[in-house]
Amino acid sequence: MKRTLIFITLLVLLLCGGVARGQEDTNACARPKACYHTMSVYVSMGPGDILLSLVQFGYDGKLRFGHYDVGFLYNFHFNSHWSLGVGTEFHSSNGLWTIGGFPSLFFYNNFNLYHKDLYTLPVYANFRYAIGNRAVKPILELKAGYAFSIRSVFAYSVAHNSTNPGCPEIEWQGTMKAGGFYAGMAVGVSIRRCHRVVFGFSHIPVEVDLVNYSEGKTMFEKDLMWNIYMRYGFTFFNSQYKRTR
């Protein structure tokens, strides 16, 4: 609960800062340059995972966000359209992970693993292309890098309990760890010179070392964890603009 309140407070502060920065734009004198650089902060949540969290709610009575992250991004802009930068973020994941990845949702020989507080630290290169020169313009982002594992967690799957249907049994359990090649893409809009709202996805490699004690079996799996997110970014520094007051 405390972690959620901190996340919401940070989001409110970013939004308030963005409104204030937008008001200052009316009093600033823009002097465009051929090349310039920006620094931004952002927060994002995984609304696509909330449906999976509803399933989890039926087992342990706790409704969690699928995942969220807080990050920093530096971009070098070659012009008003193309830019290349580097970024990093603190990424937290809670909820469900399907053995075999997203396509395996359509097969019956796979199962879901429950986990919470799985932390990684992605460091990545960011490519952005903005369309047009209006105050509100579409943008496309691509990113690739490496996600460092910060914390491994306990993960487990549940099986139907025929004796007591309201109390599922733990079937597989073990250690879950994420980290490795990190990549993703997003589309959205850039508003004035300091706000961005995008919808996108990324993936982080994950591995689990599981044991099924009732059957005396072990399993080691490696696959990708897909993260679908909505992101708000705020640019707090832009060298293209020079104040006259």
GUGU-16151 format. One record per residue (C-alpha): residue number from 1; residue in one letter; x, y, z. Coordinates in pm, 1 decimal, padded with zeros to 6 digits, m for minus. Each point is the difference from the previous one (the first is absolute). Example, Ala and Ser with C-alpha at 12.3 -4.5 7.8 and 13.67 -1.06 7.14 Angstrom:
# GUGU-16151
<site><tido>1</tido><guti>A</guti><xx>01230.0</xx><yy>m00450.0</yy><zz>00780.0</zz></site>
<site><tido>2</tido><guti>S</guti><xx>00137.0</xx><yy>00344.0</yy><zz>m00066.0</zz></site>
***
This chain:
# GUGU-16151
<site><tido>1</tido><guti>M</guti><xx>00000.0</xx><yy>00000.0</yy><zz>00000.0</zz></site>
<site><tido>2</tido><guti>K</guti><xx>00284.6</xx><yy>00235.4</yy><zz>00092.1</zz></site>
<site><tido>3</tido><guti>R</guti><xx>00173.2</xx><yy>m00071.4</yy><zz>m00332.9</zz></site>
<site><tido>4</tido><guti>T</guti><xx>m00320.6</xx><yy>00079.4</yy><zz>m00191.4</zz></site>
<site><tido>5</tido><guti>L</guti><xx>m00046.6</xx><yy>00331.8</yy><zz>00186.6</zz></site>
<site><tido>6</tido><guti>I</guti><xx>00358.7</xx><yy>00103.2</yy><zz>m00079.2</zz></site>
<site><tido>7</tido><guti>F</guti><xx>m00055.7</xx><yy>m00080.6</yy><zz>m00368.9</zz></site>
<site><tido>8</tido><guti>I</guti><xx>m00327.4</xx><yy>00199.4</yy><zz>m00014.5</zz></site>
<site><tido>9</tido><guti>T</guti><xx>00160.9</xx><yy>00296.4</yy><zz>00181.2</zz></site>
<site><tido>10</tido><guti>L</guti><xx>00287.5</xx><yy>00006.7</yy><zz>m00250.2</zz></site>
<site><tido>11</tido><guti>L</guti><xx>m00246.4</xx><yy>m00006.8</yy><zz>m00288.9</zz></site>
<site><tido>12</tido><guti>V</guti><xx>m00196.6</xx><yy>00296.4</yy><zz>00145.2</zz></site>
<site><tido>13</tido><guti>L</guti><xx>00320.7</xx><yy>00201.0</yy><zz>00049.8</zz></site>
<site><tido>14</tido><guti>L</guti><xx>00105.8</xx><yy>m00062.7</yy><zz>m00359.6</zz></site>
<site><tido>15</tido><guti>L</guti><xx>m00339.8</xx><yy>00109.0</yy><zz>m00130.8</zz></site>
<site><tido>16</tido><guti>C</guti><xx>00002.7</xx><yy>00316.4</yy><zz>00213.0</zz></site>
<site><tido>17</tido><guti>G</guti><xx>00351.4</xx><yy>00082.5</yy><zz>m00118.8</zz></site>
<site><tido>18</tido><guti>G</guti><xx>m00108.5</xx><yy>m00052.6</yy><zz>m00361.2</zz></site>
<site><tido>19</tido><guti>V</guti><xx>m00290.8</xx><yy>00243.7</yy><zz>00036.3</zz></site>
<site><tido>20</tido><guti>A</guti><xx>00230.3</xx><yy>00263.4</yy><zz>00147.8</zz></site>
<site><tido>21</tido><guti>R</guti><xx>00256.3</xx><yy>m00052.7</yy><zz>m00278.5</zz></site>
<site><tido>22</tido><guti>G</guti><xx>m00271.4</xx><yy>00033.6</yy><zz>m00262.8</zz></site>
<site><tido>23</tido><guti>Q</guti><xx>m00103.0</xx><yy>00336.0</yy><zz>00149.7</zz></site>
<site><tido>24</tido><guti>E</guti><xx>00360.4</xx><yy>00120.9</yy><zz>m00016.7</zz></site>
<site><tido>25</tido><guti>D</guti><xx>00008.9</xx><yy>m00082.3</yy><zz>m00372.3</zz></site>
<site><tido>26</tido><guti>T</guti><xx>m00219.3</xx><yy>00301.4</yy><zz>m00068.5</zz></site>
<site><tido>27</tido><guti>N</guti><xx>00268.2</xx><yy>00228.0</yy><zz>00148.2</zz></site>
<site><tido>28</tido><guti>A</guti><xx>00302.4</xx><yy>m00167.8</yy><zz>m00158.6</zz></site>
<site><tido>29</tido><guti>C</guti><xx>00173.6</xx><yy>00100.7</yy><zz>m00320.0</zz></site>
<site><tido>30</tido><guti>A</guti><xx>00081.7</xx><yy>m00293.6</yy><zz>m00226.6</zz></site>
<site><tido>31</tido><guti>R</guti><xx>00320.2</xx><yy>00008.2</yy><zz>m00200.5</zz></site>
<site><tido>32</tido><guti>P</guti><xx>00018.7</xx><yy>m00331.1</yy><zz>m00190.7</zz></site>
<site><tido>33</tido><guti>K</guti><xx>00335.0</xx><yy>m00163.1</yy><zz>m00069.6</zz></site>
<site><tido>34</tido><guti>A</guti><xx>00095.2</xx><yy>m00262.2</yy><zz>m00254.4</zz></site>
<site><tido>35</tido><guti>C</guti><xx>00101.4</xx><yy>m00241.2</yy><zz>00277.1</zz></site>
<site><tido>36</tido><guti>Y</guti><xx>m00097.5</xx><yy>00001.0</yy><zz>00365.7</zz></site>
<site><tido>37</tido><guti>H</guti><xx>m00043.8</xx><yy>m00233.4</yy><zz>00294.7</zz></site>
<site><tido>38</tido><guti>T</guti><xx>m00267.7</xx><yy>m00070.4</yy><zz>00259.0</zz></site>
<site><tido>39</tido><guti>M</guti><xx>m00029.2</xx><yy>m00175.7</yy><zz>00335.3</zz></site>
<site><tido>40</tido><guti>S</guti><xx>m00325.6</xx><yy>m00159.3</yy><zz>00114.2</zz></site>
<site><tido>41</tido><guti>V</guti><xx>m00152.9</xx><yy>m00201.8</yy><zz>00279.8</zz></site>
<site><tido>42</tido><guti>Y</guti><xx>m00293.9</xx><yy>m00237.2</yy><zz>m00041.7</zz></site>
<site><tido>43</tido><guti>V</guti><xx>m00234.2</xx><yy>m00237.4</yy><zz>00178.6</zz></site>
<site><tido>44</tido><guti>S</guti><xx>m00202.6</xx><yy>m00284.6</yy><zz>m00149.1</zz></site>
<site><tido>45</tido><guti>M</guti><xx>m00242.5</xx><yy>m00271.0</yy><zz>00103.2</zz></site>
<site><tido>46</tido><guti>G</guti><xx>m00106.8</xx><yy>m00326.3</yy><zz>m00159.7</zz></site>
<site><tido>47</tido><guti>P</guti><xx>m00377.2</xx><yy>00030.6</yy><zz>m00051.0</zz></site>
<site><tido>48</tido><guti>G</guti><xx>00010.1</xx><yy>m00302.9</yy><zz>m00227.5</zz></site>
<site><tido>49</tido><guti>D</guti><xx>00094.5</xx><yy>m00213.5</yy><zz>00301.1</zz></site>
<site><tido>50</tido><guti>I</guti><xx>m00286.1</xx><yy>00114.4</yy><zz>00223.1</zz></site>
<site><tido>51</tido><guti>L</guti><xx>m00228.6</xx><yy>m00266.7</yy><zz>m00150.7</zz></site>
<site><tido>52</tido><guti>L</guti><xx>00253.6</xx><yy>m00262.5</yy><zz>00106.2</zz></site>
<site><tido>53</tido><guti>S</guti><xx>00008.2</xx><yy>00157.2</yy><zz>00346.4</zz></site>
<site><tido>54</tido><guti>L</guti><xx>m00375.7</xx><yy>m00054.5</yy><zz>00024.0</zz></site>
<site><tido>55</tido><guti>V</guti><xx>00065.5</xx><yy>m00372.4</yy><zz>m00039.9</zz></site>
<site><tido>56</tido><guti>Q</guti><xx>00262.4</xx><yy>00018.6</yy><zz>00271.7</zz></site>
<site><tido>57</tido><guti>F</guti><xx>m00249.1</xx><yy>00182.3</yy><zz>00225.4</zz></site>
<site><tido>58</tido><guti>G</guti><xx>m00214.5</xx><yy>m00313.5</yy><zz>m00001.2</zz></site>
<site><tido>59</tido><guti>Y</guti><xx>00284.1</xx><yy>m00199.1</yy><zz>00159.9</zz></site>
<site><tido>60</tido><guti>D</guti><xx>00157.6</xx><yy>00221.4</yy><zz>00264.6</zz></site>
<site><tido>61</tido><guti>G</guti><xx>m00241.0</xx><yy>00294.4</yy><zz>00039.5</zz></site>
<site><tido>62</tido><guti>K</guti><xx>00252.2</xx><yy>00265.5</yy><zz>m00109.5</zz></site>
<site><tido>63</tido><guti>L</guti><xx>m00048.5</xx><yy>00207.7</yy><zz>m00314.3</zz></site>
<site><tido>64</tido><guti>R</guti><xx>00336.6</xx><yy>00124.4</yy><zz>m00131.4</zz></site>
<site><tido>65</tido><guti>F</guti><xx>00122.8</xx><yy>00199.6</yy><zz>m00295.5</zz></site>
<site><tido>66</tido><guti>G</guti><xx>00154.3</xx><yy>m00220.0</yy><zz>m00267.3</zz></site>
<site><tido>67</tido><guti>H</guti><xx>00320.2</xx><yy>00205.6</yy><zz>m00000.5</zz></site>
<site><tido>68</tido><guti>Y</guti><xx>00126.4</xx><yy>00355.5</yy><zz>00026.0</zz></site>
<site><tido>69</tido><guti>D</guti><xx>00325.1</xx><yy>00185.7</yy><zz>m00058.1</zz></site>
<site><tido>70</tido><guti>V</guti><xx>00163.8</xx><yy>00336.5</yy><zz>00063.8</zz></site>
<site><tido>71</tido><guti>G</guti><xx>00276.6</xx><yy>00113.9</yy><zz>m00232.9</zz></site>
<site><tido>72</tido><guti>F</guti><xx>00236.5</xx><yy>00265.3</yy><zz>m00135.4</zz></site>
<site><tido>73</tido><guti>L</guti><xx>00075.1</xx><yy>00066.2</yy><zz>m00368.5</zz></site>
<site><tido>74</tido><guti>Y</guti><xx>00260.1</xx><yy>00214.6</yy><zz>m00176.4</zz></site>
<site><tido>75</tido><guti>N</guti><xx>m00054.1</xx><yy>00067.7</yy><zz>m00372.4</zz></site>
<site><tido>76</tido><guti>F</guti><xx>00220.6</xx><yy>00169.1</yy><zz>m00258.9</zz></site>
<site><tido>77</tido><guti>H</guti><xx>m00218.8</xx><yy>00154.1</yy><zz>m00274.4</zz></site>
<site><tido>78</tido><guti>F</guti><xx>00150.1</xx><yy>00023.1</yy><zz>m00347.1</zz></site>
<site><tido>79</tido><guti>N</guti><xx>m00294.6</xx><yy>00217.4</yy><zz>m00105.1</zz></site>
<site><tido>80</tido><guti>S</guti><xx>m00367.9</xx><yy>00042.0</yy><zz>00091.5</zz></site>
<site><tido>81</tido><guti>H</guti><xx>m00077.1</xx><yy>m00355.9</yy><zz>m00116.1</zz></site>
<site><tido>82</tido><guti>W</guti><xx>00287.7</xx><yy>m00242.0</yy><zz>00074.1</zz></site>
<site><tido>83</tido><guti>S</guti><xx>00161.2</xx><yy>m00063.6</yy><zz>00335.9</zz></site>
<site><tido>84</tido><guti>L</guti><xx>00216.8</xx><yy>m00262.1</yy><zz>00166.3</zz></site>
<site><tido>85</tido><guti>G</guti><xx>00059.1</xx><yy>m00038.3</yy><zz>00371.3</zz></site>
<site><tido>86</tido><guti>V</guti><xx>00069.8</xx><yy>m00219.0</yy><zz>00302.0</zz></site>
<site><tido>87</tido><guti>G</guti><xx>m00223.9</xx><yy>m00077.3</yy><zz>00292.9</zz></site>
<site><tido>88</tido><guti>T</guti><xx>m00042.5</xx><yy>m00206.0</yy><zz>00312.4</zz></site>
<site><tido>89</tido><guti>E</guti><xx>m00294.7</xx><yy>m00095.9</yy><zz>00218.4</zz></site>
<site><tido>90</tido><guti>F</guti><xx>m00097.1</xx><yy>m00184.3</yy><zz>00314.9</zz></site>
<site><tido>91</tido><guti>H</guti><xx>m00243.3</xx><yy>m00272.9</yy><zz>m00103.7</zz></site>
<site><tido>92</tido><guti>S</guti><xx>m00227.0</xx><yy>m00192.4</yy><zz>00239.0</zz></site>
<site><tido>93</tido><guti>S</guti><xx>m00223.0</xx><yy>m00289.4</yy><zz>m00107.3</zz></site>
<site><tido>94</tido><guti>N</guti><xx>m00285.9</xx><yy>m00169.9</yy><zz>00187.1</zz></site>
<site><tido>95</tido><guti>G</guti><xx>m00262.2</xx><yy>m00249.2</yy><zz>m00111.4</zz></site>
<site><tido>96</tido><guti>L</guti><xx>00002.3</xx><yy>m00285.0</yy><zz>m00249.7</zz></site>
<site><tido>97</tido><guti>W</guti><xx>00254.3</xx><yy>m00136.9</yy><zz>m00243.7</zz></site>
<site><tido>98</tido><guti>T</guti><xx>m00106.7</xx><yy>m00270.0</yy><zz>m00245.5</zz></site>
<site><tido>99</tido><guti>I</guti><xx>00256.9</xx><yy>m00273.3</yy><zz>m00060.2</zz></site>
<site><tido>100</tido><guti>G</guti><xx>00082.0</xx><yy>00009.9</yy><zz>m00372.1</zz></site>
<site><tido>101</tido><guti>G</guti><xx>m00079.9</xx><yy>00370.8</yy><zz>m00054.9</zz></site>
<site><tido>102</tido><guti>F</guti><xx>m00309.9</xx><yy>00171.7</yy><zz>m00134.4</zz></site>
<site><tido>103</tido><guti>P</guti><xx>m00080.6</xx><yy>m00249.6</yy><zz>m00284.0</zz></site>
<site><tido>104</tido><guti>S</guti><xx>m00019.9</xx><yy>m00282.8</yy><zz>00252.9</zz></site>
<site><tido>105</tido><guti>L</guti><xx>m00324.6</xx><yy>00146.2</yy><zz>00134.3</zz></site>
<site><tido>106</tido><guti>F</guti><xx>m00167.2</xx><yy>m00197.3</yy><zz>m00278.9</zz></site>
<site><tido>107</tido><guti>F</guti><xx>00143.7</xx><yy>m00335.8</yy><zz>00104.0</zz></site>
<site><tido>108</tido><guti>Y</guti><xx>m00109.0</xx><yy>m00221.3</yy><zz>00286.9</zz></site>
<site><tido>109</tido><guti>N</guti><xx>00337.9</xx><yy>m00148.0</yy><zz>00092.4</zz></site>
<site><tido>110</tido><guti>N</guti><xx>00126.2</xx><yy>00324.0</yy><zz>00155.2</zz></site>
<site><tido>111</tido><guti>F</guti><xx>m00077.7</xx><yy>00173.8</yy><zz>00326.9</zz></site>
<site><tido>112</tido><guti>N</guti><xx>00025.5</xx><yy>00334.8</yy><zz>00175.9</zz></site>
<site><tido>113</tido><guti>L</guti><xx>00255.1</xx><yy>00087.7</yy><zz>00266.9</zz></site>
<site><tido>114</tido><guti>Y</guti><xx>m00091.6</xx><yy>00249.4</yy><zz>00271.4</zz></site>
<site><tido>115</tido><guti>H</guti><xx>00266.5</xx><yy>00240.1</yy><zz>00122.9</zz></site>
<site><tido>116</tido><guti>K</guti><xx>00043.3</xx><yy>00343.5</yy><zz>00158.3</zz></site>
<site><tido>117</tido><guti>D</guti><xx>00271.2</xx><yy>00264.2</yy><zz>00047.6</zz></site>
<site><tido>118</tido><guti>L</guti><xx>00225.0</xx><yy>m00119.7</yy><zz>m00282.0</zz></site>
<site><tido>119</tido><guti>Y</guti><xx>00249.9</xx><yy>00286.9</yy><zz>m00054.1</zz></site>
<site><tido>120</tido><guti>T</guti><xx>00223.2</xx><yy>00079.1</yy><zz>m00298.3</zz></site>
<site><tido>121</tido><guti>L</guti><xx>00203.9</xx><yy>00299.8</yy><zz>m00115.2</zz></site>
<site><tido>122</tido><guti>P</guti><xx>m00005.3</xx><yy>00035.4</yy><zz>m00381.6</zz></site>
<site><tido>123</tido><guti>V</guti><xx>00262.7</xx><yy>00221.6</yy><zz>m00167.3</zz></site>
<site><tido>124</tido><guti>Y</guti><xx>m00078.6</xx><yy>00065.3</yy><zz>m00366.0</zz></site>
<site><tido>125</tido><guti>A</guti><xx>00049.2</xx><yy>00204.5</yy><zz>m00316.8</zz></site>
<site><tido>126</tido><guti>N</guti><xx>m00307.3</xx><yy>00192.3</yy><zz>m00112.7</zz></site>
<site><tido>127</tido><guti>F</guti><xx>m00092.0</xx><yy>00100.1</yy><zz>m00356.6</zz></site>
<site><tido>128</tido><guti>R</guti><xx>m00284.9</xx><yy>00246.2</yy><zz>m00056.0</zz></site>
<site><tido>129</tido><guti>Y</guti><xx>m00164.5</xx><yy>00140.4</yy><zz>m00312.1</zz></site>
<site><tido>130</tido><guti>A</guti><xx>m00249.7</xx><yy>00286.6</yy><zz>00017.5</zz></site>
<site><tido>131</tido><guti>I</guti><xx>m00240.3</xx><yy>00073.3</yy><zz>m00287.7</zz></site>
<site><tido>132</tido><guti>G</guti><xx>m00063.6</xx><yy>00364.9</yy><zz>m00087.5</zz></site>
<site><tido>133</tido><guti>N</guti><xx>00082.2</xx><yy>00323.0</yy><zz>00181.4</zz></site>
<site><tido>134</tido><guti>R</guti><xx>m00326.9</xx><yy>00077.2</yy><zz>00176.5</zz></site>
<site><tido>135</tido><guti>A</guti><xx>m00040.3</xx><yy>00047.1</yy><zz>00374.4</zz></site>
<site><tido>136</tido><guti>V</guti><xx>m00167.5</xx><yy>m00342.5</yy><zz>00014.4</zz></site>
<site><tido>137</tido><guti>K</guti><xx>00166.1</xx><yy>m00257.7</yy><zz>m00225.3</zz></site>
<site><tido>138</tido><guti>P</guti><xx>00015.9</xx><yy>m00381.6</yy><zz>m00028.6</zz></site>
<site><tido>139</tido><guti>I</guti><xx>00320.7</xx><yy>m00175.9</yy><zz>00105.8</zz></site>
<site><tido>140</tido><guti>L</guti><xx>00150.5</xx><yy>m00346.0</yy><zz>m00042.7</zz></site>
<site><tido>141</tido><guti>E</guti><xx>00254.5</xx><yy>m00142.0</yy><zz>00246.0</zz></site>
<site><tido>142</tido><guti>L</guti><xx>00224.7</xx><yy>m00307.0</yy><zz>m00019.6</zz></site>
<site><tido>143</tido><guti>K</guti><xx>00234.5</xx><yy>m00113.6</yy><zz>00276.4</zz></site>
<site><tido>144</tido><guti>A</guti><xx>00250.5</xx><yy>m00276.5</yy><zz>00062.9</zz></site>
<site><tido>145</tido><guti>G</guti><xx>00246.9</xx><yy>m00073.4</yy><zz>00276.8</zz></site>
<site><tido>146</tido><guti>Y</guti><xx>00065.4</xx><yy>m00223.6</yy><zz>00298.9</zz></site>
<site><tido>147</tido><guti>A</guti><xx>m00210.1</xx><yy>m00056.0</yy><zz>00313.5</zz></site>
<site><tido>148</tido><guti>F</guti><xx>00203.6</xx><yy>m00067.2</yy><zz>00313.4</zz></site>
<site><tido>149</tido><guti>S</guti><xx>m00159.0</xx><yy>m00229.7</yy><zz>00257.5</zz></site>
<site><tido>150</tido><guti>I</guti><xx>m00044.7</xx><yy>00168.5</yy><zz>00339.1</zz></site>
<site><tido>151</tido><guti>R</guti><xx>m00215.2</xx><yy>m00249.8</yy><zz>00185.8</zz></site>
<site><tido>152</tido><guti>S</guti><xx>m00108.3</xx><yy>m00359.7</yy><zz>m00056.8</zz></site>
<site><tido>153</tido><guti>V</guti><xx>m00331.0</xx><yy>m00113.1</yy><zz>00153.1</zz></site>
<site><tido>154</tido><guti>F</guti><xx>m00203.5</xx><yy>m00302.4</yy><zz>00101.6</zz></site>
<site><tido>155</tido><guti>A</guti><xx>m00244.1</xx><yy>m00110.3</yy><zz>m00271.2</zz></site>
<site><tido>156</tido><guti>Y</guti><xx>m00267.8</xx><yy>m00266.4</yy><zz>00004.3</zz></site>
<site><tido>157</tido><guti>S</guti><xx>m00287.2</xx><yy>m00147.3</yy><zz>m00197.6</zz></site>
<site><tido>158</tido><guti>V</guti><xx>m00330.9</xx><yy>m00121.3</yy><zz>00140.8</zz></site>
<site><tido>159</tido><guti>A</guti><xx>m00207.2</xx><yy>m00309.3</yy><zz>m00075.8</zz></site>
<site><tido>160</tido><guti>H</guti><xx>m00370.0</xx><yy>m00066.1</yy><zz>00051.1</zz></site>
<site><tido>161</tido><guti>N</guti><xx>m00078.5</xx><yy>m00157.1</yy><zz>00336.2</zz></site>
<site><tido>162</tido><guti>S</guti><xx>m00281.0</xx><yy>m00252.8</yy><zz>m00045.2</zz></site>
<site><tido>163</tido><guti>T</guti><xx>m00036.7</xx><yy>m00044.1</yy><zz>00376.2</zz></site>
<site><tido>164</tido><guti>N</guti><xx>m00023.4</xx><yy>00372.5</yy><zz>00075.7</zz></site>
<site><tido>165</tido><guti>P</guti><xx>m00070.4</xx><yy>00201.9</yy><zz>m00321.8</zz></site>
<site><tido>166</tido><guti>G</guti><xx>00032.5</xx><yy>00330.5</yy><zz>00185.0</zz></site>
<site><tido>167</tido><guti>C</guti><xx>00360.4</xx><yy>m00072.3</yy><zz>00102.2</zz></site>
<site><tido>168</tido><guti>P</guti><xx>00225.1</xx><yy>m00073.3</yy><zz>m00300.9</zz></site>
<site><tido>169</tido><guti>E</guti><xx>00316.2</xx><yy>m00202.4</yy><zz>00057.5</zz></site>
<site><tido>170</tido><guti>I</guti><xx>00352.2</xx><yy>00107.5</yy><zz>m00092.7</zz></site>
<site><tido>171</tido><guti>E</guti><xx>00119.5</xx><yy>m00222.7</yy><zz>m00284.3</zz></site>
<site><tido>172</tido><guti>W</guti><xx>00338.1</xx><yy>00134.4</yy><zz>m00117.9</zz></site>
<site><tido>173</tido><guti>Q</guti><xx>00222.5</xx><yy>00232.2</yy><zz>00203.6</zz></site>
<site><tido>174</tido><guti>G</guti><xx>00350.8</xx><yy>00141.4</yy><zz>m00022.1</zz></site>
<site><tido>175</tido><guti>T</guti><xx>00224.5</xx><yy>00297.5</yy><zz>m00072.1</zz></site>
<site><tido>176</tido><guti>M</guti><xx>m00076.7</xx><yy>00250.2</yy><zz>m00275.7</zz></site>
<site><tido>177</tido><guti>K</guti><xx>00254.4</xx><yy>00248.8</yy><zz>m00141.2</zz></site>
<site><tido>178</tido><guti>A</guti><xx>m00020.4</xx><yy>00256.4</yy><zz>m00282.6</zz></site>
<site><tido>179</tido><guti>G</guti><xx>00281.7</xx><yy>00163.3</yy><zz>m00196.9</zz></site>
<site><tido>180</tido><guti>G</guti><xx>00176.4</xx><yy>00005.7</yy><zz>m00336.6</zz></site>
<site><tido>181</tido><guti>F</guti><xx>m00068.2</xx><yy>00153.4</yy><zz>m00341.6</zz></site>
<site><tido>182</tido><guti>Y</guti><xx>m00265.0</xx><yy>00271.9</yy><zz>00034.4</zz></site>
<site><tido>183</tido><guti>A</guti><xx>m00197.5</xx><yy>00143.8</yy><zz>m00293.3</zz></site>
<site><tido>184</tido><guti>G</guti><xx>m00330.2</xx><yy>00165.4</yy><zz>m00083.3</zz></site>
<site><tido>185</tido><guti>M</guti><xx>m00190.3</xx><yy>00257.2</yy><zz>m00199.9</zz></site>
<site><tido>186</tido><guti>A</guti><xx>m00268.7</xx><yy>00262.5</yy><zz>00060.6</zz></site>
<site><tido>187</tido><guti>V</guti><xx>m00225.0</xx><yy>00243.9</yy><zz>m00186.5</zz></site>
<site><tido>188</tido><guti>G</guti><xx>m00160.5</xx><yy>00312.9</yy><zz>00140.0</zz></site>
<site><tido>189</tido><guti>V</guti><xx>m00007.1</xx><yy>00378.1</yy><zz>m00009.2</zz></site>
<site><tido>190</tido><guti>S</guti><xx>00236.5</xx><yy>00279.2</yy><zz>00097.1</zz></site>
<site><tido>191</tido><guti>I</guti><xx>m00181.0</xx><yy>00301.5</yy><zz>00147.3</zz></site>
<site><tido>192</tido><guti>R</guti><xx>00175.2</xx><yy>00337.4</yy><zz>m00027.9</zz></site>
<site><tido>193</tido><guti>R</guti><xx>00364.4</xx><yy>m00050.4</yy><zz>00090.0</zz></site>
<site><tido>194</tido><guti>C</guti><xx>m00017.1</xx><yy>m00177.5</yy><zz>00334.2</zz></site>
<site><tido>195</tido><guti>H</guti><xx>m00282.6</xx><yy>m00258.8</yy><zz>00013.4</zz></site>
<site><tido>196</tido><guti>R</guti><xx>m00022.1</xx><yy>m00345.7</yy><zz>m00155.4</zz></site>
<site><tido>197</tido><guti>V</guti><xx>m00270.6</xx><yy>m00262.6</yy><zz>00035.0</zz></site>
<site><tido>198</tido><guti>V</guti><xx>00070.3</xx><yy>m00335.7</yy><zz>m00165.9</zz></site>
<site><tido>199</tido><guti>F</guti><xx>m00136.1</xx><yy>m00352.8</yy><zz>m00016.1</zz></site>
<site><tido>200</tido><guti>G</guti><xx>00251.3</xx><yy>m00278.1</yy><zz>m00051.8</zz></site>
<site><tido>201</tido><guti>F</guti><xx>00151.0</xx><yy>m00331.1</yy><zz>00097.6</zz></site>
<site><tido>202</tido><guti>S</guti><xx>00337.0</xx><yy>m00140.9</yy><zz>00101.4</zz></site>
<site><tido>203</tido><guti>H</guti><xx>00139.0</xx><yy>m00339.1</yy><zz>00093.4</zz></site>
<site><tido>204</tido><guti>I</guti><xx>00247.4</xx><yy>m00126.5</yy><zz>00258.7</zz></site>
<site><tido>205</tido><guti>P</guti><xx>00146.8</xx><yy>m00353.6</yy><zz>00000.9</zz></site>
<site><tido>206</tido><guti>V</guti><xx>m00103.4</xx><yy>m00202.1</yy><zz>00304.3</zz></site>
<site><tido>207</tido><guti>E</guti><xx>00094.2</xx><yy>m00341.5</yy><zz>00136.0</zz></site>
<site><tido>208</tido><guti>V</guti><xx>m00146.2</xx><yy>m00223.9</yy><zz>00268.8</zz></site>
<site><tido>209</tido><guti>D</guti><xx>00133.7</xx><yy>m00303.5</yy><zz>00184.2</zz></site>
<site><tido>210</tido><guti>L</guti><xx>m00305.7</xx><yy>m00196.3</yy><zz>00118.5</zz></site>
<site><tido>211</tido><guti>V</guti><xx>m00079.9</xx><yy>m00306.8</yy><zz>00207.9</zz></site>
<site><tido>212</tido><guti>N</guti><xx>m00322.5</xx><yy>m00201.4</yy><zz>00018.6</zz></site>
<site><tido>213</tido><guti>Y</guti><xx>00029.5</xx><yy>m00176.8</yy><zz>00334.2</zz></site>
<site><tido>214</tido><guti>S</guti><xx>m00321.9</xx><yy>m00201.9</yy><zz>m00034.1</zz></site>
<site><tido>215</tido><guti>E</guti><xx>00123.2</xx><yy>m00160.8</yy><zz>m00324.9</zz></site>
<site><tido>216</tido><guti>G</guti><xx>00374.4</xx><yy>00008.1</yy><zz>00070.3</zz></site>
<site><tido>217</tido><guti>K</guti><xx>00076.1</xx><yy>00201.0</yy><zz>m00316.4</zz></site>
<site><tido>218</tido><guti>T</guti><xx>00224.2</xx><yy>00298.0</yy><zz>m00079.7</zz></site>
<site><tido>219</tido><guti>M</guti><xx>m00020.3</xx><yy>00257.4</yy><zz>m00281.4</zz></site>
<site><tido>220</tido><guti>F</guti><xx>00229.4</xx><yy>00277.2</yy><zz>m00126.1</zz></site>
<site><tido>221</tido><guti>E</guti><xx>m00157.4</xx><yy>00248.4</yy><zz>m00245.3</zz></site>
<site><tido>222</tido><guti>K</guti><xx>00132.3</xx><yy>00306.9</yy><zz>m00182.9</zz></site>
<site><tido>223</tido><guti>D</guti><xx>m00225.3</xx><yy>00231.9</yy><zz>m00196.6</zz></site>
<site><tido>224</tido><guti>L</guti><xx>m00111.3</xx><yy>00364.4</yy><zz>m00041.6</zz></site>
<site><tido>225</tido><guti>M</guti><xx>m00215.9</xx><yy>00207.8</yy><zz>00230.6</zz></site>
<site><tido>226</tido><guti>W</guti><xx>m00208.5</xx><yy>00243.1</yy><zz>m00209.0</zz></site>
<site><tido>227</tido><guti>N</guti><xx>m00091.3</xx><yy>00335.7</yy><zz>00156.6</zz></site>
<site><tido>228</tido><guti>I</guti><xx>m00282.1</xx><yy>00209.9</yy><zz>m00149.9</zz></site>
<site><tido>229</tido><guti>Y</guti><xx>m00008.0</xx><yy>00354.2</yy><zz>00136.2</zz></site>
<site><tido>230</tido><guti>M</guti><xx>m00132.3</xx><yy>00355.9</yy><zz>m00007.9</zz></site>
<site><tido>231</tido><guti>R</guti><xx>00271.9</xx><yy>00258.3</yy><zz>00062.9</zz></site>
<site><tido>232</tido><guti>Y</guti><xx>00013.5</xx><yy>00369.1</yy><zz>00087.2</zz></site>
<site><tido>233</tido><guti>G</guti><xx>00330.1</xx><yy>00181.6</yy><zz>m00051.7</zz></site>
<site><tido>234</tido><guti>F</guti><xx>00098.4</xx><yy>00354.0</yy><zz>00098.1</zz></site>
<site><tido>235</tido><guti>T</guti><xx>00300.9</xx><yy>00186.2</yy><zz>m00145.2</zz></site>
<site><tido>236</tido><guti>F</guti><xx>00158.6</xx><yy>00218.3</yy><zz>00268.5</zz></site>
<site><tido>237</tido><guti>F</guti><xx>00293.8</xx><yy>00121.9</yy><zz>m00214.6</zz></site>
<site><tido>238</tido><guti>N</guti><xx>00007.8</xx><yy>00099.2</yy><zz>m00367.2</zz></site>
<site><tido>239</tido><guti>S</guti><xx>00308.8</xx><yy>00179.5</yy><zz>m00140.7</zz></site>
<site><tido>240</tido><guti>Q</guti><xx>m00195.6</xx><yy>00112.5</yy><zz>m00308.5</zz></site>
<site><tido>241</tido><guti>Y</guti><xx>m00176.6</xx><yy>00268.6</yy><zz>00200.9</zz></site>
<site><tido>242</tido><guti>K</guti><xx>00167.7</xx><yy>00299.7</yy><zz>00159.8</zz></site>
<site><tido>243</tido><guti>R</guti><xx>m00182.9</xx><yy>00220.2</yy><zz>00247.8</zz></site>
<site><tido>244</tido><guti>T</guti><xx>00005.4</xx><yy>00377.2</yy><zz>m00034.7</zz></site>
<site><tido>245</tido><guti>R</guti><xx>m00091.0</xx><yy>00078.3</yy><zz>00361.0</zz></site>
***
